[in-house]
Amino acid sequence: MVYIQWHGNRKLKIPIFSLPPVFTCIGATELCKKICYGKKAWIYPMVRYHRWMNYAESLKDDFVEKMIAELSKKKFSRFRLHETGDFYSQEYLDKWIEIAKAFPKAKFLAYTKSWQLDFSQLPDNFVVYYSVMPDTRRYPKTKMPYVYVIGKGLIYKEEPKGFLCPYPEKGCDECGYKCWEGDRNVIFKKH
């Protein structure tokens, strides 16, 4: 059985599906692994259990059908992939593309460092940002927007350009979910 955080987290009050951090992040840089946001909740046994359970389910041939059945149980307009974790294979990414296509009125959002994968088949309702850290060495040839994390100790060769997320001064509702548009780079403050 898949585990969806139907009520989201403190920042996002929308459904979230997560995987184990770092382990599923095939494109993570050393800096990313060191400061990984997803490792903060890893101290809680139930969090680890649910994320490993989601990973195990995602490997199964019937994952798409299970996710579509689970998502069909409730109404939602936005769905966040990978509060922790990442697209760990092309097959897994293709499964999420199929799931997103089954819900054309909902918007799906993810951030990725998996530049090795082919994101060219994303439907219009699926926004994916390529996540960049100061030690990122490979930039994919893609039309996907970038997301940067800034903060103490994070020094880029060139200053990141894009929309600066106003969290925590403003919540996502107040901001209007600008990062869900996928039409510009986004900058997040490390938290």
N, C-alpha and C positions, 0 to 999 in steps of 0.2 A: 504494500500500500504506500502511495506517495504521501508526503507531508507538505502541505501548503500552509504558510503563515497567513491565514485569511485576513487578519487584522493588521498585518504589516509590522512595522517597528515604530520607534519614537518619531522618526522623521517622516516616513511614508506610511500612510494609513490605507494601504492597498495590498492585495495578495502578493506574496513573495515565495519563490521556489529557490532553495539554496542547496549547494553541494559542499563537500569538505574543502576548506581553503588550502591553498598551496598545492596539495596533491593533484587536484584537477586543473591547475593553472599551468598549462604546458608552455606558455610564453612568458611566464613571470621572470622578471629580472631579479638580481640578488637584492637590490634595494627594496623591491616590492615584497619579496619574501620576508625581509627583515621587519618592515613596518606594517605588514598585512593587517588591515582593519578586521578581517574575518577571524583572526586568531584570538581576538579579545573575548569572544563568547565561547571559544573552544574549551574553556575550563569547566563548562557545565555539561554533565554527562548526557542529559536529554538532547541538548543541542547537537552534540557529537553523534548521538544515536540517530536522530532524524536526518542529519545531513549524509551520514553513511548509508542510511536506508534509502534515501533519494538517489544516491549514486548507484546502489545495487539495482534499484528499479529502473534507472535510466539505461542500464545495460541490456535489459530484457527486450525481446522482440515485440512485446505488447505494450511498451511504454507509451507510445502515441495514443493508443486506444484508452489506456488507463487515465492519462492526463486529460484527454478530451472528456471522458466520463466524469472525472472529478471536477473539472472546470465548468461543466454543464450544470452542476448542482446549484450554483449561485450566480447571481448577476454581478458582473464586474466590467469596468470600462478601461482599466489599466492593470497591467500585470508585470511585475518586476522579476526578472530572472537574475539569479546569482547575487544576492546580497553578499554571499561568499561563494567561491568556486568560479569556474569558467567553462567554456566549451572545450572539452578535452579531446574531441575527435570530430572528423567531418560527419560521421554517422550520427553522432549525438546532435550536432548543429542541425543537420537535415531533419531530425525528428522534431526539433523545436520549430523549424520553418513550417513543417506540416501542421503542427499544433496551432501556430499563429494563423495559418490560412483557414483553419476551421472556425475561427472567431474573428471575422473581418471587421466587426464593429468595435472590437477592443484593441487597445494599443499595448504592444509588448516592448519592453526596454531591457537592454543588457549592455554591460561594458566588458571589453575583452582585451586580452593580450595575446590571443591565439592568432597571430598574424599569418600563421601557416595555413589556415583554413580558407575555404572559398565562401565568401559571404555574398556573392553576386546574385543569389536567388532569393534574397530577403523580400518578403511581400511588403507592400506599402505600410502596413500596420505594425511593422517590426523594426524598431530603431536600435541600432547597435553602434556604440562608440568604440574606437580603438583607444585603449588606455595607455598613456605615456608617462614614464617616470624619467628623472634626469639621467639614469643609466640605460635608457632604451637605445638600442643600437640599430634595430631594424624597423623601418617604417613601411607598412604594406602599401602597395600600389592600389589604392582604393578611393572611392568617393565618400567613404564613411567619415563622419566628423571625429575629432579627437577629444579626449578628456584628459586634463592635466590635474595633478594633485600638487598643491603648493603648501608651504609651511616651513617651519624651522628646519634647517639642514637640507632642504630640497632646492638645489641650485641648478638651474637649466642653463645651457649654453646661450640660448636665446629666450627672452621673456615670453612665456606662454600668452597667446592671444585667444580671447573668446569671452563668453558670457560668464561672469563670476557668480557662482551660486550664493545667494544671500543667507543660506542656512548657517548658523542657528538664529540669526537676527529675524529671519522670516521663515515660516514653514513652507512646504511645497504648495499647499493650498493657496497661501497668500501670494506666492511668487507666480502661480499660474502654471506650474509644471513646464517651464520653458525648455528644460532639457529633454522633454518628451517629443519635442518638435523635430529634433535631429537635423536642424538646418544651420547649426553653428557649433563651433568648438565650445566646450564647457570647462570651467576651472572650478575645482573644489578645494576648500581649505581642509588640510589634514585634521581629522578628529578621532 
